[in-house]
Amino acid sequence: METKIYGNLNVVGVLESMLKSERVPHAVLFYGEKGLGKKTLASWLSSRIAAPGQSINPMSYPDIIWAKKGGASQTFSVDTVREVSADAFVLPNNGDRKVYIFADCEGMRSEAQNALLKIIEEPPPFVHFIFTAGSREVFLPTIISRTVCFGVSACSDDECRMALAEKGYDNEKISGALSAFPGNIGMQISYIEDEKTQKTVKIIKDITDGINSFGEYKTLKAFAELESEKDRTMAKEVMALLDKIVMDSLSLKFDVASRMGPYPEGAQKMAEVLSVSKALKLHALFSDAAKAIDSNVNLNLFLSALCGKIFSL
């Protein structure tokens, strides 16, 4: 079962060269925003390392081990790391090498990372580790210094269309997904298939329209809809997408060809009605809000207060 890669040609090219010369690092990190294909790259690379020349399923192949998360926080614990470290010295089942994949490492505590450090420093010669995360900053500097890091990038519209068409989606759904999440195949698929992703986009459009029309009631209503979901992950994603729309509006003001957010029409209107100073303050507000939601704040009170801050800028 071949893992198909779209985009990221530079990353794939470098890894292909490493594979050909048999100089693949023992620890690799793929980092970048959600949906850009980090786990797809991890599956592809792990297959090439553990089963070169074979057609396998990287999700079930015995020499590709996906580390398990656990606990209330659903992250990698010290116990998990210790189990992996002990198992790493067991010879592979089918081939000459085996790979451990730690996917979505956001929230991995420093204690677990420190426990992982020794096995990364001195792994058995037949063992490789692959990590994925939204950012390099989720890791301790000691981990990063022993890991080869690759930033993943967005795909072209043509690549996205090809990937979505191969999944059997019709042109109308594909066009809507491309508009909502440019260059991000994973989020485009989520937008087509997942009602929560569709609702997230609707909320950020309503908030953006409220800000652009100076309509505090409309904005507060959209925030109330977000509050009713009682979902911190969703709230954090809304803040991140709103921030991207603000950054798009700033790009438009300075005639820079950039598109990150899911609402280009809203970004265009924002560029027309908001000053650079106010847009920069909004950027800081949404950026700080995404971080604050990770802390133990009362989500309802926080979002209501955030709406008030927007209209007091």
C-alpha positions as CSV (number, residue, x, y, z in Angstrom):
1,M,0.0,0.0,0.0
2,E,1.9,3.1,-1.3
3,T,1.6,6.3,0.7
4,K,1.1,9.1,-1.9
5,I,2.7,12.5,-1.2
6,Y,1.4,15.8,-2.5
7,G,3.6,18.9,-2.5
8,N,6.7,19.2,-0.2
9,L,8.9,18.3,-3.1
10,N,12.0,19.7,-1.5
11,V,11.5,17.7,1.7
12,V,10.9,14.5,-0.2
13,G,13.9,15.2,-2.4
14,V,16.2,15.6,0.5
15,L,14.9,12.4,2.2
16,E,15.1,10.5,-1.0
17,S,18.8,11.4,-1.2
18,M,19.3,10.4,2.4
19,L,17.6,7.0,1.8
20,K,19.7,6.4,-1.4
21,S,22.9,7.1,0.4
22,E,21.7,5.2,3.5
23,R,22.3,8.2,5.7
24,V,18.8,8.7,7.1
25,P,18.9,10.4,10.6
26,H,17.9,8.3,13.6
27,A,15.5,11.1,14.7
28,V,13.4,13.2,12.3
29,L,10.7,15.9,13.0
30,F,8.1,17.0,10.6
31,Y,6.5,20.3,11.8
32,G,3.8,22.6,10.4
33,E,0.2,23.5,10.8
34,K,-2.5,20.9,11.1
35,G,-3.6,19.3,7.8
36,L,-0.4,19.8,5.8
37,G,0.6,16.1,5.7
38,K,3.0,15.6,8.6
39,K,1.7,12.2,9.4
40,T,1.5,11.3,5.7
41,L,5.2,12.1,5.4
42,A,5.9,10.1,8.6
43,S,4.0,7.1,7.1
44,W,5.9,7.4,3.8
45,L,9.3,7.7,5.4
46,S,8.8,4.9,8.0
47,S,7.7,2.6,5.2
48,R,10.9,3.4,3.2
49,I,13.1,2.8,6.2
50,A,11.4,-0.3,7.7
51,A,10.3,-2.0,4.5
52,P,12.3,-0.7,1.5
53,G,10.9,-1.8,-1.9
54,Q,7.8,-3.4,-0.3
55,S,4.1,-2.4,-0.4
56,I,3.0,-2.3,3.2
57,N,0.4,-0.7,5.4
58,P,2.4,1.6,7.7
59,M,-0.4,1.6,10.2
60,S,-0.2,-2.1,10.9
61,Y,3.3,-3.2,9.8
62,P,5.0,-4.8,12.9
63,D,8.3,-2.8,12.5
64,I,6.5,0.6,12.4
65,I,5.3,1.4,15.9
66,W,3.0,4.3,16.6
67,A,3.5,5.4,20.2
68,K,0.3,5.5,22.2
69,K,-1.0,8.6,24.0
70,G,-2.8,8.3,27.3
71,G,-4.2,10.0,30.4
72,A,-6.7,12.8,30.7
73,S,-4.5,15.1,28.6
74,Q,-4.0,12.5,25.9
75,T,-0.3,13.0,25.5
76,F,2.8,10.9,25.6
77,S,3.7,10.0,29.2
78,V,7.0,9.1,30.9
79,D,5.8,5.5,31.1
80,T,5.1,5.4,27.4
81,V,8.6,6.7,26.7
82,R,10.2,4.2,29.0
83,E,8.3,1.3,27.3
84,V,9.5,2.5,23.9
85,S,13.0,2.9,25.2
86,A,13.0,-0.7,26.5
87,D,11.4,-2.1,23.3
88,A,13.9,-0.2,21.1
89,F,16.6,-2.8,21.9
90,V,14.4,-5.7,20.6
91,L,15.4,-6.7,17.1
92,P,13.0,-5.9,14.2
93,N,10.4,-8.5,13.3
94,N,10.6,-8.6,9.5
95,G,13.5,-6.5,8.3
96,D,16.7,-4.8,9.3
97,R,15.2,-1.6,10.8
98,K,12.2,-0.5,12.8
99,V,10.6,3.0,13.3
100,Y,8.8,4.6,16.3
101,I,6.4,7.4,15.4
102,F,5.4,10.0,18.0
103,A,2.5,11.8,16.2
104,D,1.1,15.2,17.3
105,C,3.5,15.9,20.1
106,E,1.8,19.1,21.2
107,G,1.5,19.0,25.0
108,M,4.3,16.5,25.5
109,R,5.7,17.3,28.9
110,S,9.3,18.1,29.6
111,E,9.6,15.0,31.9
112,A,8.6,12.7,29.0
113,Q,11.0,14.5,26.6
114,N,13.9,14.2,29.1
115,A,13.1,10.5,29.4
116,L,13.3,10.2,25.6
117,L,16.6,12.1,25.3
118,K,18.9,9.2,26.1
119,I,17.5,6.8,23.6
120,I,17.6,9.5,20.9
121,E,21.2,10.3,21.8
122,E,22.3,6.6,21.7
123,P,19.8,4.6,19.8
124,P,20.4,1.0,18.7
125,P,21.7,1.1,15.1
126,F,18.5,-0.4,13.7
127,V,16.1,2.1,15.3
128,H,14.7,5.4,14.0
129,F,12.3,7.9,15.5
130,I,9.9,10.2,13.7
131,F,8.0,13.0,15.4
132,T,5.3,15.3,14.2
133,A,4.2,18.6,15.7
134,G,2.7,22.0,14.9
135,S,6.0,23.7,15.8
136,R,9.6,23.0,16.7
137,E,9.0,25.0,19.9
138,V,7.0,22.2,21.5
139,F,10.2,20.4,22.1
140,L,13.1,21.0,24.4
141,P,16.3,22.4,22.8
142,T,18.1,19.2,23.8
143,I,15.7,17.2,21.7
144,I,15.8,19.5,18.7
145,S,19.6,19.5,18.7
146,R,19.6,15.8,18.2
147,T,16.8,15.7,15.5
148,V,16.8,16.7,11.8
149,C,13.8,19.0,11.4
150,F,11.7,19.5,8.2
151,G,9.0,22.1,7.9
152,V,6.1,21.1,5.8
153,S,4.5,23.5,3.4
154,A,1.1,24.1,1.7
155,C,0.3,22.5,-1.6
156,S,-0.7,24.2,-4.9
157,D,-4.3,24.5,-5.9
158,D,-3.7,22.0,-8.7
159,E,-2.2,19.5,-6.2
160,C,-5.1,20.0,-3.8
161,R,-7.7,19.5,-6.6
162,M,-5.9,16.3,-7.7
163,A,-5.9,14.9,-4.2
164,L,-9.5,15.7,-3.5
165,A,-10.7,14.4,-6.9
166,E,-8.9,11.1,-6.3
167,K,-11.0,10.8,-3.2
168,G,-14.2,11.1,-5.3
169,Y,-15.4,14.5,-4.2
170,D,-17.4,16.5,-6.7
171,N,-16.2,19.8,-8.2
172,E,-18.6,22.0,-6.0
173,K,-17.3,20.5,-2.8
174,I,-13.7,20.7,-4.0
175,S,-14.1,24.4,-4.8
176,G,-15.6,25.2,-1.5
177,A,-12.9,23.3,0.4
178,L,-10.1,25.1,-1.6
179,S,-11.6,28.4,-0.8
180,A,-11.9,27.6,2.9
181,F,-8.5,26.1,3.4
182,P,-6.0,27.0,0.6
183,G,-3.1,24.7,0.2
184,N,-4.1,22.4,3.1
185,I,-5.4,19.1,1.9
186,G,-6.0,17.7,5.4
187,M,-8.2,20.6,6.4
188,Q,-10.0,20.6,3.0
189,I,-11.0,16.9,3.6
190,S,-12.1,17.8,7.1
191,Y,-14.2,20.7,5.8
192,I,-15.9,18.4,3.3
193,E,-16.6,15.6,5.7
194,D,-16.8,17.1,9.2
195,E,-19.7,19.2,10.4
196,K,-17.6,20.7,13.2
197,T,-15.0,22.0,10.8
198,Q,-17.8,23.5,8.7
199,K,-19.3,25.1,11.9
200,T,-15.8,26.5,12.8
201,V,-15.6,28.2,9.4
202,K,-19.1,29.6,9.8
203,I,-18.3,31.1,13.2
204,I,-15.1,32.8,12.0
205,K,-16.9,34.2,9.1
206,D,-19.6,35.6,11.3
207,I,-17.1,37.1,13.7
208,T,-15.1,38.6,10.9
209,D,-18.3,40.1,9.4
210,G,-19.2,41.5,12.8
211,I,-15.8,43.2,13.2
212,N,-15.9,44.6,9.6
213,S,-19.4,46.1,10.1
214,F,-18.6,47.3,13.6
215,G,-21.5,45.2,14.7
216,E,-20.9,44.3,18.3
217,Y,-24.1,42.3,18.7
218,K,-23.4,40.2,15.6
219,T,-19.9,39.5,16.9
220,L,-21.2,38.7,20.4
221,K,-23.8,36.3,18.9
222,A,-21.0,34.4,17.0
223,F,-18.9,34.2,20.2
224,A,-22.0,32.8,22.0
225,E,-22.3,30.1,19.4
226,L,-18.7,29.2,20.0
227,E,-19.2,29.2,23.7
228,S,-22.1,26.8,23.4
229,E,-19.8,24.2,21.9
230,K,-17.8,24.0,25.1
231,D,-14.8,22.9,23.1
232,R,-11.4,24.4,23.9
233,T,-9.7,22.9,20.8
234,M,-12.4,24.4,18.6
235,A,-12.1,27.8,20.3
236,K,-8.3,27.8,19.9
237,E,-8.7,26.9,16.2
238,V,-11.2,29.8,15.8
239,M,-8.6,32.2,17.3
240,A,-5.9,30.9,15.0
241,L,-8.1,31.2,11.9
242,L,-9.2,34.7,12.9
243,D,-5.6,35.7,13.3
244,K,-4.8,34.4,9.8
245,I,-7.6,36.5,8.4
246,V,-6.2,39.6,10.1
247,M,-2.8,38.8,8.7
248,D,-4.3,38.4,5.2
249,S,-5.9,41.8,5.6
250,L,-2.5,43.3,6.5
251,S,-0.9,41.6,3.4
252,L,-3.6,43.2,1.2
253,K,-2.9,46.6,2.7
254,F,0.8,46.3,1.7
255,D,0.1,44.6,-1.6
256,V,1.8,41.4,-0.6
257,A,0.6,38.2,-2.3
258,S,-0.2,36.1,0.7
259,R,-3.3,34.0,1.6
260,M,-3.5,32.0,4.8
261,G,-7.0,32.3,6.1
262,P,-10.3,30.7,5.1
263,Y,-12.2,33.9,4.3
264,P,-10.6,36.0,1.6
265,E,-13.7,38.2,1.1
266,G,-13.7,39.0,4.8
267,A,-9.9,39.8,4.7
268,Q,-10.5,42.1,1.8
269,K,-13.2,44.0,3.6
270,M,-11.1,44.2,6.8
271,A,-8.3,45.7,4.8
272,E,-10.7,48.4,3.6
273,V,-12.3,49.3,7.0
274,L,-9.6,48.8,9.6
275,S,-6.4,50.8,10.0
276,V,-3.0,49.1,10.1
277,S,-2.8,50.0,13.8
278,K,-6.1,48.4,14.7
279,A,-5.3,45.3,12.6
280,L,-2.0,44.8,14.4
281,K,-3.9,45.1,17.7
282,L,-6.4,42.5,16.6
283,H,-3.5,40.2,15.6
284,A,-2.0,40.5,19.1
285,L,-5.4,39.9,20.6
286,F,-6.2,36.7,18.7
287,S,-2.6,35.4,19.1
288,D,-2.7,35.9,22.9
289,A,-6.2,34.4,23.0
290,A,-5.1,31.2,21.4
291,K,-2.4,30.8,24.1
292,A,-4.8,31.8,26.9
293,I,-7.3,29.1,26.0
294,D,-4.6,26.5,26.7
295,S,-4.6,27.7,30.3
296,N,-7.3,27.0,32.9
297,V,-9.6,30.0,32.1
298,N,-13.4,29.9,32.2
299,L,-14.1,29.7,28.4
300,N,-17.5,31.4,28.6
301,L,-16.2,34.4,30.5
302,F,-13.0,34.6,28.5
303,L,-14.8,34.7,25.1
304,S,-17.3,37.3,26.3
305,A,-14.5,39.5,27.6
306,L,-12.6,39.0,24.3
307,C,-15.6,40.3,22.3
308,G,-15.6,43.4,24.5
309,K,-11.8,43.9,24.0
310,I,-12.3,43.8,20.2
311,F,-14.6,46.7,20.2
312,S,-12.6,48.7,22.7
313,L,-9.5,48.8,20.5
